[in-house]
Amino acid sequence: MPTCFNLSTVSRLMSLLRCRLYFISSFNVKSSDYNSATFFANVSHFNTFQVAFGADLDLLSNNSPFPKAIEVCLKGMVYQIRDSLFQFNPKNWPFINEAREACRLLRTTGAQWIHERKTSMQKGEDVPKDILTQIIKTAATEKNMTEEFMLDNFVTFFIAGQETTANQLAFCIMELARHPEILDKVMKEVDDVIGMKQEISYDDLGKLIYLSQVLKETLRIYPTAPGTSRDIPGDMTIDGIHLPGGFICLFNSYATGRMEKFFKEPLKFDPDRFHPDSPKPYYCYFPFALGPRSCLGQNFAQMEAKVVMAKLLQRFNFSLVPGQTFDIQDTGTLRPKSGVICTIKHRKYKN
């Protein structure tokens, strides 16, 4: 969906993020210790609702049912994949009912938003050039795309569009805080490129090369979607290994990203692996999967992560609160178990 990720999307995303970061900066005047995972989850919800779907900001209130619904849906998906008998255990039935209600909420919301957007488009009204509009336009050109298929696309982006990006950013903060020399280098780049500007232009994003390297290295060690799968329609042989047709092949990006075979000192956080002049890690680095069925929101996710980190580094200094673990929690997506608790302070600029 390349038309969704143009210059107007960047501009709109930046204006919305400025509001969110202003709120956080005001909040931290009273409380300097902040859960990074929670903060980034809120920002990602904000971006997905507003930039991708043009939804009302009231959905982001503390009473919003959507964060919990998304969490329950992800848990349900993991249980179903990892335990084929999960649904037959009576002890699990209360959770299954909860998961069904969560799915019903997301799909009902999606149906309502799609209907409202389609009505506006039919009336010739101006509508945002966002993900929702693109889903509807694509459906109009493809005969086999039903209303249910549109809802599937909506729910997929709704869930994946916030959970994975939020976790990536939390892991990124964790590693930057643990490697002050890398933090200093990326902060200097942000200062050199955007300085004190409120708006980040599309050209600015292209100049934040080291920040891109940091974000890519974060996904190598902590791929928030730790794997993907592909159907094997017929028998095939790859590198001398026979793969029978009719099966599903699983690919583990968490494992390949930590293998000495592909990456020297794989557990070392080293953004220079992704320097423009470094060899490209083909087929062993795939945080968004590969091929024609790779993640449909990867462009949006990468742009969002870059914008959020650039604005955060421009405005704040942060350090990790001692005593927390750096363990990984697997909830279908990978997330920091501790939440990455940081002490956040406003940066002081010299005139």
Rosetta silent file (secondary structure, phi, psi, omega in degrees, C-alpha in Angstrom):
SEQUENCE: MPTCFNLSTVSRLMSLLRCRLYFISSFNVKSSDYNSATFFANVSHFNTFQVAFGADLDLLSNNSPFPKAIEVCLKGMVYQIRDSLFQFNPKNWPFINEAREACRLLRTTGAQWIHERKTSMQKGEDVPKDILTQIIKTAATEKNMTEEFMLDNFVTFFIAGQETTANQLAFCIMELARHPEILDKVMKEVDDVIGMKQEISYDDLGKLIYLSQVLKETLRIYPTAPGTSRDIPGDMTIDGIHLPGGFICLFNSYATGRMEKFFKEPLKFDPDRFHPDSPKPYYCYFPFALGPRSCLGQNFAQMEAKVVMAKLLQRFNFSLVPGQTFDIQDTGTLRPKSGVICTIKHRKYKN
SCORE:     score description
SCORE:     0.000 S_00000001
   1 L     0.000   60.744 -173.521    0.000    0.000    0.000 S_00000001
   2 H   -63.164  -28.117 -177.741    2.615    2.584   -0.950 S_00000001
   3 H   -67.799  -15.609 -179.218    0.081    5.374   -1.502 S_00000001
   4 H   -81.033  -15.064 -170.552   -0.693    5.375    2.209 S_00000001
   5 L  -117.855   53.754 -178.149    2.829    6.312    3.221 S_00000001
   6 L   -99.800 -170.925 -175.984    3.426    9.578    1.414 S_00000001
   7 H   -61.772  -36.270  179.887    4.534   13.018    2.512 S_00000001
   8 H   -66.133  -33.081  176.963    1.086   13.967    3.811 S_00000001
   9 H   -65.300  -42.665  178.599    1.113   10.913    6.070 S_00000001
  10 H   -61.257  -45.336 -179.002    4.457   11.968    7.554 S_00000001
  11 H   -62.356  -43.491 -179.299    3.186   15.500    8.148 S_00000001
  12 H   -66.876  -42.128  177.981    0.001   14.276    9.783 S_00000001
  13 H   -60.067  -41.735 -178.302    1.857   11.781   11.943 S_00000001
  14 H   -65.648  -41.980 -179.500    4.237   14.475   13.136 S_00000001
  15 H   -65.465  -35.987  178.689    1.498   16.901   14.158 S_00000001
  16 H   -71.319  -41.317 -179.983   -0.266   14.173   16.128 S_00000001
  17 H   -64.575  -33.549  179.774    2.939   12.995   17.806 S_00000001
  18 H   -62.319  -37.606  177.278    3.733   16.531   18.891 S_00000001
  19 H   -65.466  -43.924 -178.398    0.467   16.588   20.847 S_00000001
  20 H   -65.960  -43.055 -178.872    1.220   13.246   22.495 S_00000001
  21 H   -69.542  -29.579  175.310    4.793   14.194   23.410 S_00000001
  22 H   -64.990  -40.579  178.192    3.610   17.502   24.834 S_00000001
  23 H   -63.201  -44.538 -179.577    1.274   15.572   27.112 S_00000001
  24 H   -64.536  -39.868 -179.216    4.066   13.245   28.233 S_00000001
  25 H   -64.258  -37.051  177.585    6.448   16.142   28.874 S_00000001
  26 H   -68.319  -39.869 -179.117    3.867   17.792   31.113 S_00000001
  27 H   -62.594  -39.587 -174.000    3.230   14.509   32.921 S_00000001
  28 L   -76.497   -6.100  171.415    6.896   13.952   33.686 S_00000001
  29 L   -63.375  -32.098 -178.293    7.179   17.237   35.521 S_00000001
  30 L   -93.494  -32.464 -175.654    5.424   15.389   38.350 S_00000001
  31 L  -137.640  115.476 -174.342    6.771   11.880   37.838 S_00000001
  32 L   -89.857  -18.843  178.804   10.171   11.190   36.289 S_00000001
  33 E   -91.190  126.036 -173.191   10.018    7.356   36.353 S_00000001
  34 E  -138.932  141.937  177.754    8.013    6.031   33.463 S_00000001
  35 E   -80.413  109.662 -175.139    7.159    2.627   31.989 S_00000001
  36 H   -62.976  -39.336 -179.034    8.524    2.808   28.444 S_00000001
  37 H   -62.597  -41.305  178.695    6.434   -0.122   27.198 S_00000001
  38 H   -65.902  -43.699  179.577    3.232    1.549   28.423 S_00000001
  39 H   -59.302  -49.027 -177.015    4.213    4.893   26.916 S_00000001
  40 H   -69.593  -30.781  175.061    4.994    3.405   23.510 S_00000001
  41 H   -63.616  -41.715  178.179    1.825    1.321   23.564 S_00000001
  42 H   -63.887  -43.716  179.670   -0.171    4.522   24.104 S_00000001
  43 H   -64.017  -41.845 -179.136    1.682    6.326   21.312 S_00000001
  44 H   -67.382  -39.532  173.539    1.197    3.395   18.918 S_00000001
  45 H   -57.661  -46.607 -178.676   -2.503    3.205   19.747 S_00000001
  46 H   -56.002  -48.708 -177.335   -2.689    6.931   19.110 S_00000001
  47 H   -67.982  -42.087 -178.859   -1.005    6.640   15.713 S_00000001
  48 H   -64.086  -45.236 -179.729   -2.973    3.597   14.588 S_00000001
  49 H   -63.704  -49.829 -170.504   -6.310    5.157   15.526 S_00000001
  50 H   -84.457  -49.447 -173.232   -5.642    8.617   14.145 S_00000001
  51 H   -80.409  -42.528 -176.690   -3.176    8.259   11.281 S_00000001
  52 H   -82.109  -33.150 -173.717   -4.170    4.858    9.891 S_00000001
  53 L  -124.141   -3.910  177.629   -7.923    4.983   10.524 S_00000001
  54 L    62.482   31.877 -175.879   -8.789    8.624   11.242 S_00000001
  55 L   -83.789  162.801 -178.078  -10.575    7.641   14.473 S_00000001
  56 L   -70.382  141.022 -177.607  -11.629    9.979   17.272 S_00000001
  57 H   -65.137  -20.191 -179.134   -9.036   10.690   19.983 S_00000001
  58 H   -60.808  -19.776  178.999  -11.522    9.876   22.754 S_00000001
  59 H   -65.725  -14.828 -177.972  -10.755    6.214   22.063 S_00000001
  60 H   -94.900   10.947  178.509   -7.433    6.760   23.793 S_00000001
  61 L   -67.867  164.725 -178.830   -8.898    7.600   27.162 S_00000001
  62 L   -62.888  -19.429 -179.604   -7.947    5.479   30.145 S_00000001
  63 L   -92.524    6.055 -178.645  -11.345    3.800   29.907 S_00000001
  64 L   -63.079  133.029 -179.804  -10.807    2.672   26.316 S_00000001
  65 L   -83.409   -8.388 -170.377  -11.589   -1.049   25.870 S_00000001
  66 H   -71.266  -43.231  178.197   -9.325   -1.445   22.838 S_00000001
  67 H   -55.868  -43.761  179.437   -5.881   -2.010   24.469 S_00000001
  68 H   -66.425  -40.443  179.898   -7.301   -4.849   26.562 S_00000001
  69 H   -62.421  -41.476  178.942   -9.179   -6.292   23.575 S_00000001
  70 H   -64.145  -43.093  179.104   -6.009   -6.333   21.493 S_00000001
  71 H   -61.506  -43.103 -179.364   -4.062   -8.041   24.284 S_00000001
  72 H   -66.300  -40.697  178.797   -6.748  -10.709   24.699 S_00000001
  73 H   -61.927  -42.440  179.162   -6.892  -11.367   20.944 S_00000001
  74 H   -63.844  -43.392  178.151   -3.135  -11.852   20.796 S_00000001
  75 H   -61.577  -43.530  179.897   -3.197  -14.250   23.742 S_00000001
  76 H   -61.201  -39.789  178.906   -6.029  -16.205   22.156 S_00000001
  77 H   -63.397  -43.671 -179.250   -4.101  -16.519   18.910 S_00000001
  78 H   -64.509  -45.830  179.374   -1.019  -17.821   20.712 S_00000001
  79 H   -59.507  -41.836 -177.949   -2.989  -20.357   22.759 S_00000001
  80 H   -66.190  -40.195 -178.917   -4.724  -21.640   19.628 S_00000001
  81 H   -70.543  -40.508 -171.243   -1.467  -22.011   17.685 S_00000001
  82 H   -91.060  -13.132 -179.764    0.515  -23.650   20.481 S_00000001
  83 L  -142.420   98.960 -176.374   -2.170  -25.923   21.908 S_00000001
  84 L   -66.444  -17.350 -179.665   -4.563  -27.521   19.420 S_00000001
  85 L  -101.155    7.362 -175.503   -6.665  -28.887   22.299 S_00000001
  86 H   -54.326  -43.936 -174.127   -6.922  -25.568   24.154 S_00000001
  87 H   -71.255  -15.114 -177.113  -10.571  -24.988   23.241 S_00000001
  88 H   -92.009   -6.009  179.145  -11.656  -28.401   24.534 S_00000001
  89 L   -87.700  116.603 -177.444  -10.466  -27.823   28.111 S_00000001
  90 H   -55.417  -29.013 -179.581  -13.409  -26.548   30.223 S_00000001
  91 H   -64.627  -24.012 -177.405  -10.997  -24.507   32.366 S_00000001
  92 H   -90.955   -6.970 -174.535  -10.210  -22.392   29.307 S_00000001
  93 H   -62.289  -38.297  176.294  -13.809  -21.660   28.335 S_00000001
  94 H   -59.325  -40.835  178.313  -14.092  -18.392   30.327 S_00000001
  95 H   -68.535  -39.424  179.221  -11.045  -17.032   28.508 S_00000001
  96 H   -59.365  -40.805  176.838  -12.356  -18.277   25.153 S_00000001
  97 H   -64.245  -39.498  177.775  -15.576  -16.337   25.764 S_00000001
  98 H   -63.906  -41.649  179.570  -13.529  -13.263   26.668 S_00000001
  99 H   -65.018  -38.563  178.259  -11.484  -13.642   23.473 S_00000001
 100 H   -64.239  -40.475  177.961  -14.642  -13.950   21.389 S_00000001
 101 H   -65.132  -38.738  178.759  -16.010  -10.754   22.921 S_00000001
 102 H   -64.590  -44.297  177.516  -12.718   -8.982   22.218 S_00000001
 103 H   -62.874  -40.300  179.975  -12.770  -10.110   18.572 S_00000001
 104 H   -63.161  -39.087  178.236  -16.413   -9.065   18.297 S_00000001
 105 H   -61.451  -47.803 -177.775  -15.547   -5.585   19.608 S_00000001
 106 H   -65.588  -42.261 -178.027  -12.760   -5.104   17.057 S_00000001
 107 H   -72.033  -36.827  176.220  -14.783   -6.433   14.132 S_00000001
 108 H   -64.638  -42.276  177.114  -17.886   -4.448   15.079 S_00000001
 109 H   -62.605  -44.511  178.840  -15.775   -1.311   15.336 S_00000001
 110 H   -60.475  -43.617  179.563  -14.145   -2.077   12.002 S_00000001
 111 H   -62.131  -39.867  179.706  -17.507   -2.619   10.313 S_00000001
 112 H   -65.952  -46.180 -178.659  -18.776    0.691   11.678 S_00000001
 113 H   -66.179  -40.061  178.631  -15.696    2.661   10.575 S_00000001
 114 H   -63.359  -43.775  179.325  -15.694    1.041    7.125 S_00000001
 115 H   -61.963  -44.713 -179.535  -19.393    1.828    6.659 S_00000001
 116 H   -64.653  -39.896 -179.551  -18.947    5.444    7.723 S_00000001
 117 H   -69.580  -42.471  178.823  -15.919    5.912    5.444 S_00000001
 118 H   -61.220  -40.379  178.773  -17.641    4.257    2.465 S_00000001
 119 H   -62.223  -43.951  178.519  -20.662    6.511    2.956 S_00000001
 120 H   -62.654  -41.293  179.991  -18.448    9.599    2.981 S_00000001
 121 H   -66.090  -39.222  179.070  -16.651    8.442   -0.162 S_00000001
 122 H   -66.806  -29.055  178.029  -19.928    7.763   -1.952 S_00000001
 123 L   -82.190   -3.475 -179.946  -21.098   11.276   -1.110 S_00000001
 124 L    78.639   17.308  179.490  -17.939   12.701   -2.650 S_00000001
 125 L   -77.064  155.544  175.566  -16.665   14.076    0.651 S_00000001
 126 L   -70.330  129.156  178.800  -12.963   14.579    1.311 S_00000001
 127 L  -126.489  152.809  179.419  -11.573   11.593    3.188 S_00000001
 128 L   -63.217  146.061  175.055   -8.085   10.955    4.601 S_00000001
 129 L   -87.988   69.479 -174.925   -5.640    9.048    2.390 S_00000001
 130 L  -115.962 -170.822 -178.345   -5.042    6.491    5.107 S_00000001
 131 H   -61.061  -42.189 -177.316   -5.080    2.719    5.533 S_00000001
 132 H   -61.848  -44.919  177.830   -8.848    2.561    5.881 S_00000001
 133 H   -62.297  -40.061 -179.137   -9.431    4.417    2.616 S_00000001
 134 H   -66.566  -38.837  177.625   -6.908    2.183    0.848 S_00000001
 135 H   -59.902  -44.258 -179.007   -8.615   -0.987    2.111 S_00000001
 136 H   -67.346  -42.709  179.340  -11.946    0.242    0.731 S_00000001
 137 H   -64.435  -40.023  179.065  -10.470    1.318   -2.616 S_00000001
 138 H   -64.619  -40.221  179.087   -8.697   -2.019   -3.019 S_00000001
 139 H   -62.251  -34.032 -178.255  -11.931   -3.880   -2.260 S_00000001
 140 H   -70.453  -22.694 -177.327  -13.723   -1.910   -4.975 S_00000001
 141 H   -99.008   -8.848 -178.953  -11.241   -3.080   -7.638 S_00000001
 142 L  -118.081  121.241 -174.292  -11.129   -6.760   -6.642 S_00000001
 143 L   -65.795  -31.954 -174.425  -14.215   -8.913   -7.200 S_00000001
 144 L   -87.355   -0.057 -177.973  -13.265  -11.531   -4.620 S_00000001
 145 L   -87.779  104.180 -177.688  -12.719   -9.096   -1.750 S_00000001
 146 L   -86.344  174.428  176.476  -15.758   -9.463    0.488 S_00000001
 147 H   -61.435  -37.375  178.932  -16.820   -7.391    3.488 S_00000001
 148 H   -65.133  -38.624  179.203  -15.393  -10.100    5.732 S_00000001
 149 H   -65.699  -39.084  176.141  -12.051   -9.912    3.947 S_00000001
 150 H   -61.667  -41.823  178.734  -11.958   -6.146    4.456 S_00000001
 151 H   -65.145  -37.024  176.766  -12.628   -6.676    8.146 S_00000001
 152 H   -59.891  -45.406  178.043   -9.822   -9.239    8.296 S_00000001
 153 H   -62.355  -41.508  179.988   -7.410   -6.661    6.861 S_00000001
 154 H   -60.482  -51.981 -176.661   -8.694   -4.029    9.276 S_00000001
 155 H   -65.062  -38.090  178.474   -8.289   -6.198   12.382 S_00000001
 156 H   -59.475  -49.440 -179.196   -4.856   -7.421   11.260 S_00000001
 157 H   -69.998  -35.939 -179.866   -3.526   -3.896   10.878 S_00000001
 158 H   -57.875  -45.449 -177.423   -5.391   -2.724   13.976 S_00000001
 159 H   -79.750  -54.043 -174.722   -3.634   -5.295   16.166 S_00000001
 160 H   -68.607  -26.824 -175.351   -0.249   -5.635   14.462 S_00000001
 161 H   -69.962  -16.436  179.966    0.033   -1.913   13.794 S_00000001
 162 H  -116.113  -37.805 -173.247    0.430   -0.988   17.441 S_00000001
 163 H   -65.698  -49.898 -174.200    1.685   -4.023   19.374 S_00000001
 164 H   -69.484  -41.748  179.814    4.857   -4.770   17.412 S_00000001
 165 H   -65.455  -42.321  179.248    5.983   -1.149   16.985 S_00000001
 166 H   -59.588  -42.802 -179.329    5.415   -0.370   20.663 S_00000001
 167 H   -69.663  -37.974  177.103    7.522   -3.358   21.713 S_00000001
 168 H   -59.706  -44.936 -178.036   10.293   -2.511   19.252 S_00000001
 169 H   -66.571  -37.100  177.811   10.566    1.019   20.641 S_00000001
 170 H   -64.773  -43.934  176.615   10.648   -0.237   24.243 S_00000001
 171 H   -63.062  -37.865 -179.759   13.477   -2.655   23.388 S_00000001
 172 H   -62.769  -45.819  177.098   15.268    0.154   21.569 S_00000001
 173 H   -60.369  -40.977  179.924   15.150    2.402   24.641 S_00000001
 174 H   -59.713  -46.655 -178.006   16.390   -0.504   26.761 S_00000001
 175 H   -72.045  -38.544  177.774   19.443   -1.076   24.554 S_00000001
 176 H   -63.002  -40.695  179.764   20.255    2.621   24.121 S_00000001
 177 H   -68.101  -26.681  178.915   20.164    3.130   27.878 S_00000001
 178 H   -85.784  -12.348 -178.686   22.511    0.149   28.315 S_00000001
 179 L  -130.300   80.543 -174.391   24.930    1.480   25.669 S_00000001
 180 H   -60.292  -29.168  179.160   25.573    5.176   26.401 S_00000001
 181 H   -67.880  -35.557  176.702   28.142    5.504   23.584 S_00000001
 182 H   -73.051  -39.673  177.306   25.509    4.449   21.029 S_00000001
 183 H   -60.126  -44.689  178.814   22.935    6.721   22.671 S_00000001
 184 H   -60.886  -40.757 -177.272   25.322    9.688   22.431 S_00000001
 185 H   -67.391  -44.658 -178.779   25.991    8.972   18.758 S_00000001
 186 H   -71.883  -32.518  177.801   22.339    8.668   17.746 S_00000001
 187 H   -68.398  -37.097  177.089   21.391   11.712   19.832 S_00000001
 188 H   -64.078  -40.696  178.419   24.082   13.755   18.081 S_00000001
 189 H   -62.138  -43.905  178.267   22.696   12.698   14.714 S_00000001
 190 H   -60.579  -44.129  178.945   19.194   13.773   15.750 S_00000001
 191 H   -61.827  -41.867 -178.139   20.553   17.129   16.948 S_00000001
 192 H   -68.339  -35.602 -173.984   22.462   17.644   13.691 S_00000001
 193 H   -86.118  -47.484 -174.589   19.527   16.737   11.449 S_00000001
 194 H  -111.886  -16.801  176.788   16.457   18.194   13.163 S_00000001
 195 L    53.307 -125.037 -178.499   17.911   20.399   15.907 S_00000001
 196 L  -102.377   10.852 -178.366   15.078   22.226   17.672 S_00000001
 197 L   -63.369  140.285  175.934   12.576   21.918   14.809 S_00000001
 198 L   -77.953  -37.691 -178.070    9.078   20.863   15.789 S_00000001
 199 L   -96.429  137.421  172.560    8.345   19.275   12.417 S_00000001
 200 L  -103.574  120.003 -178.661   10.369   16.420   10.956 S_00000001
 201 L   -82.184  167.198  177.247   10.275   16.536    7.164 S_00000001
 202 H   -61.315  -38.353  177.361   10.366   13.535    4.865 S_00000001
 203 H   -64.639  -36.416  177.866   13.913   14.550    3.862 S_00000001
 204 H   -60.425  -42.554 -179.487   14.925   14.659    7.538 S_00000001
 205 H   -59.050  -39.786  179.675   13.850   11.055    7.999 S_00000001
 206 H   -66.734  -23.700 -179.101   16.126   10.015    5.144 S_00000001
 207 H   -86.634  -12.584 -179.688   19.092   11.727    6.806 S_00000001
 208 L   -84.255   66.293 -172.921   18.650    9.867   10.120 S_00000001
 209 H   -71.045  -45.918 -178.199   20.815    7.010    8.888 S_00000001
 210 H   -67.378  -34.872  176.090   22.325    5.911   12.204 S_00000001
 211 H   -61.663  -39.574  175.710   18.897    5.953   13.859 S_00000001
 212 H   -60.777  -41.231  178.859   17.710    3.565   11.128 S_00000001
 213 H   -62.649  -41.370  179.675   20.655    1.309   11.932 S_00000001
 214 H   -62.380  -44.286 -178.336   19.751    1.359   15.640 S_00000001
 215 H   -67.601  -37.751  178.148   16.128    0.422   14.923 S_00000001
 216 H   -67.882  -41.179  178.522   17.154   -2.387   12.551 S_00000001
 217 H   -65.250  -34.641  176.102   19.630   -3.796   15.055 S_00000001
 218 H   -60.219  -44.346 -179.484   16.900   -3.716   17.698 S_00000001
 219 H   -71.424  -23.279  176.464   14.693   -5.871   15.473 S_00000001
 220 H   -67.525  -47.287 -177.951   17.554   -8.275   14.810 S_00000001
 221 H   -81.391  -34.396 -176.946   17.998   -9.133   18.489 S_00000001
 222 L  -126.208   69.161  177.159   14.378   -8.538   19.500 S_00000001
 223 L   -67.581  112.423 -173.281   12.107   -9.304   16.532 S_00000001
 224 L   -63.531  -30.215  167.947    8.748   -8.378   18.017 S_00000001
 225 L  -103.633   98.240 -165.333    7.078  -10.859   15.671 S_00000001
 226 L   -73.652    0.998  179.531    9.502  -13.728   16.331 S_00000001
 227 E  -172.649  173.481  176.723    8.567  -15.835   13.339 S_00000001
 228 E  -148.093  175.757 -178.841    6.403  -16.414   10.302 S_00000001
 229 E  -141.365  158.657  176.911    5.105  -19.353    8.298 S_00000001
 230 E  -141.552  137.749  174.430    4.537  -20.371    4.682 S_00000001
 231 E   -74.722  141.594  175.723    2.385  -23.109    3.154 S_00000001
 232 E  -106.912  101.929 -173.642    4.228  -25.645    0.996 S_00000001
 233 L   -71.003  -30.037 -179.564    1.799  -26.469   -1.844 S_00000001
 234 L  -146.777  168.189 -179.880    3.932  -29.208   -3.416 S_00000001
 235 L   -58.715  140.935  176.135    7.077  -31.253   -2.923 S_00000001
 236 E  -153.521  160.053  178.887   10.290  -29.283   -3.258 S_00000001
 237 E  -124.329  125.825 -179.982   13.993  -29.592   -2.505 S_00000001
 238 E  -124.739  117.810  179.067   15.979  -26.695   -1.033 S_00000001
 239 L    54.175   40.179  177.309   19.734  -27.030   -0.561 S_00000001
 240 L    82.266   -0.751 -179.234   19.451  -30.804   -0.717 S_00000001
 241 E  -103.280  124.702 -178.941   16.664  -30.977    1.868 S_00000001
 242 E   -82.176  127.942  176.918   13.370  -32.509    0.719 S_00000001
 243 E  -116.822  117.147 -178.426   10.245  -30.650    1.854 S_00000001
 244 L   -75.118  145.317  178.170    6.963  -32.520    1.326 S_00000001
 245 L   -71.374  159.775  178.311    3.957  -30.653    0.011 S_00000001
 246 L    87.218    7.770 -179.839    0.859  -30.057    2.103 S_00000001
 247 E  -116.587  169.073  176.151    2.739  -28.899    5.171 S_00000001
 248 E  -107.639  131.989  179.120    3.429  -25.572    6.849 S_00000001
 249 E  -103.724  127.711 -179.258    7.022  -24.365    7.169 S_00000001
 250 E  -100.696  137.415  178.393    7.877  -22.186   10.174 S_00000001
 251 E  -119.525  126.656 -175.455   10.641  -19.561   10.089 S_00000001
 252 E  -106.896  100.899 -179.657   12.103  -18.281   13.346 S_00000001
 253 H   -72.033  -24.430  176.376   13.563  -14.777   12.969 S_00000001
 254 H   -65.398  -42.076 -178.443   14.486  -14.717   16.668 S_00000001
 255 H   -71.081  -47.851 -176.463   16.771  -17.740   16.166 S_00000001
 256 H   -65.314  -32.283  179.593   18.378  -16.645   12.892 S_00000001
 257 L   -70.636  -14.853 -178.516   19.078  -13.156   14.257 S_00000001
 258 L  -114.990   18.903 -178.379   21.099  -14.666   17.112 S_00000001
 259 L   -97.047  131.893  178.163   23.110  -17.231   15.146 S_00000001
 260 L   -61.005  -27.212  179.368   26.904  -16.921   14.870 S_00000001
 261 L   -59.017  -32.688 -175.500   26.569  -18.395   11.386 S_00000001
 262 L  -107.614  -29.028 -175.523   24.925  -15.203   10.170 S_00000001
 263 L  -135.858  124.672  177.460   26.074  -12.490   12.582 S_00000001
 264 L   -67.819  136.227 -175.476   29.447  -12.112   14.287 S_00000001
 265 L    45.630   65.769 -169.957   29.032  -11.775   18.074 S_00000001
 266 L   -63.381  -24.663 -178.934   25.261  -12.087   17.644 S_00000001
 267 L   -88.446   -1.940  177.427   24.336  -11.049   21.199 S_00000001
 268 L   -84.293  131.912  177.721   26.275   -7.777   20.921 S_00000001
 269 L   -81.539  106.595 -174.027   24.145   -4.721   20.152 S_00000001
 270 L  -137.849   93.375 -179.260   25.983   -3.226   17.179 S_00000001
 271 H   -60.640  -20.139 -179.278   24.043   -0.879   14.836 S_00000001
 272 H   -67.969  -10.886  172.881   27.041   -0.747   12.465 S_00000001
 273 H   -58.623  -28.541 -175.870   25.978   -4.173   11.168 S_00000001
 274 H  -106.826   22.085  173.392   23.415   -2.204    9.170 S_00000001
 275 L   -60.099  143.373 -178.346   25.748    0.523    7.934 S_00000001
 276 L   -52.794  -28.262 -178.674   24.969    1.304    4.275 S_00000001
 277 L   -91.846   -3.635 -179.770   28.382   -0.062    3.257 S_00000001
 278 L   -80.326  154.398  177.291   28.053   -3.298    5.277 S_00000001
 279 L   -59.593  140.323 -179.170   27.051   -6.594    3.608 S_00000001
 280 L   -78.059  133.364 -179.087   23.281   -7.043    3.505 S_00000001
 281 L   -82.788   76.146 -175.971   21.986   -9.899    5.720 S_00000001
 282 L   -69.690  133.623  170.864   19.895  -11.653    3.067 S_00000001
 283 L    62.273   11.480  172.981   17.349  -14.287    4.166 S_00000001
 284 L  -124.706   -2.398  178.084   18.558  -14.369    7.774 S_00000001
 285 L  -131.193  105.479 -176.035   17.019  -11.039    8.798 S_00000001
 286 L  -146.373   63.430 -178.770   13.283  -10.836    8.209 S_00000001
 287 L   -64.613  -20.475  177.797   11.444   -8.983   11.022 S_00000001
 288 L  -113.850   18.462 -173.852    8.622   -8.163    8.580 S_00000001
 289 L    66.693 -177.223 -176.461    8.826  -11.474    6.672 S_00000001
 290 L  -136.169  162.758  175.079    9.873  -11.566    3.000 S_00000001
 291 L    84.453 -171.256 -175.607    8.313  -11.817   -0.420 S_00000001
 292 L   -65.595  -17.917  178.537    4.899  -10.752   -1.729 S_00000001
 293 L  -107.712   30.749  174.045    3.224  -11.686    1.557 S_00000001
 294 L   -72.261  171.156 -174.097    5.512   -9.665    3.800 S_00000001
 295 L   -55.435  124.031 -177.555    3.983   -7.377    6.420 S_00000001
 296 L   -70.190  -18.940 -177.900    1.554   -4.957    4.743 S_00000001
 297 L  -106.292   16.075 -173.512    2.251   -2.284    7.358 S_00000001
 298 H   -64.400  -36.060  178.820    6.046   -2.429    7.431 S_00000001
 299 H   -64.843  -44.013  178.110    6.512    0.973    5.766 S_00000001
 300 H   -63.441  -43.792 -177.408    4.156    2.614    8.228 S_00000001
 301 H   -62.907  -43.828 -178.823    5.757    0.793   11.175 S_00000001
 302 H   -68.261  -38.905  177.718    9.302    1.801   10.222 S_00000001
 303 H   -66.119  -43.838 -179.891    8.312    5.396    9.619 S_00000001
 304 H   -61.258  -46.673 -178.996    6.396    5.554   12.891 S_00000001
 305 H   -60.681  -40.773 -177.761    9.279    4.080   14.896 S_00000001
 306 H   -67.743  -43.634 -179.792   11.748    6.517   13.367 S_00000001
 307 H   -64.840  -46.418 -177.972    9.577    9.579   13.980 S_00000001
 308 H   -62.479  -46.682 -179.145    8.774    8.637   17.584 S_00000001
 309 H   -65.136  -39.613  179.909   12.400    7.882   18.483 S_00000001
 310 H   -62.383  -44.317  179.919   13.663   11.051   16.806 S_00000001
 311 H   -68.554  -36.152  179.598   11.220   13.238   18.732 S_00000001
 312 H   -67.286  -44.719  179.653   11.937   11.426   21.993 S_00000001
 313 H   -67.653  -30.373  178.127   15.706   11.791   21.588 S_00000001
 314 H   -68.528  -34.788 -169.882   15.270   15.434   20.654 S_00000001
 315 H  -100.497  -28.116 -168.178   13.275   16.255   23.798 S_00000001
 316 E  -131.443  151.782  162.022   14.428   13.943   26.594 S_00000001
 317 E  -102.083  147.416  179.993   17.321   12.307   28.409 S_00000001
 318 E  -146.873  151.826  176.843   16.579    8.918   29.929 S_00000001
 319 E  -145.326  152.441 -177.541   18.284    6.283   32.068 S_00000001
 320 E   -76.467  138.870  173.696   17.193    2.874   33.320 S_00000001
 321 L   -73.907  129.018 -176.976   15.918    2.498   36.866 S_00000001
 322 L   -62.850  155.854  171.890   18.227   -0.016   38.660 S_00000001
 323 L    91.760    1.191 -178.935   17.050   -3.444   39.735 S_00000001
 324 L   -97.677  157.919 -179.874   14.844   -4.396   36.794 S_00000001
 325 L   -87.682  156.529  174.770   15.213   -7.461   34.603 S_00000001
 326 L  -111.485   25.811  179.341   15.989   -7.447   30.901 S_00000001
 327 L   -70.040  159.402  179.806   14.140  -10.700   30.284 S_00000001
 328 E  -105.510  136.978  177.260   11.871  -11.159   27.285 S_00000001
 329 E  -108.882  128.363 -179.580    8.206  -12.054   27.624 S_00000001
 330 E   -99.988  108.681  177.456    6.575  -14.050   24.829 S_00000001
 331 L  -120.972   33.126 -171.545    2.898  -13.173   24.455 S_00000001
 332 L    99.123  -45.437  164.335    2.662  -13.967   20.756 S_00000001
 333 L  -111.444  158.610  178.382    4.805  -10.924   20.193 S_00000001
 334 E   -90.106  136.393  178.658    8.009  -10.368   22.158 S_00000001
 335 E  -142.290  156.690  176.947    8.003   -7.598   24.745 S_00000001
 336 E   -67.966  128.218 -175.531   10.285   -6.506   27.631 S_00000001
 337 L   -65.038  -35.474 -176.064    9.119   -8.344   30.730 S_00000001
 338 L   -82.667  -15.335 -174.864    9.926   -5.457   33.082 S_00000001
 339 L    88.483   -8.863 -178.615    8.345   -2.788   30.902 S_00000001
 340 L    58.969   77.357 -179.728   11.707   -0.908   30.745 S_00000001
 341 E   -80.806  122.213 -176.054   11.276    1.565   33.609 S_00000001
 342 E  -122.649  150.534  166.743   13.199    4.755   32.857 S_00000001
 343 E   -91.785  121.282 -174.933   13.963    8.018   34.573 S_00000001
 344 E  -114.770  132.605  178.031   13.069   10.713   32.049 S_00000001
 345 E  -134.862  149.461  175.205   14.208   14.331   32.169 S_00000001
 346 E   -65.770  139.525  174.950   13.880   17.234   29.779 S_00000001
 347 L   -73.705  144.918  177.427   17.036   17.957   27.823 S_00000001
 348 L  -107.927  117.731 -178.442   18.687   21.278   28.513 S_00000001
 349 L   -96.876  140.126  177.186   19.943   23.064   25.441 S_00000001
 350 L   -89.351  135.399  178.317   22.687   25.650   25.558 S_00000001
 351 L   -75.117    0.000    0.000   22.027   28.883   23.701 S_00000001
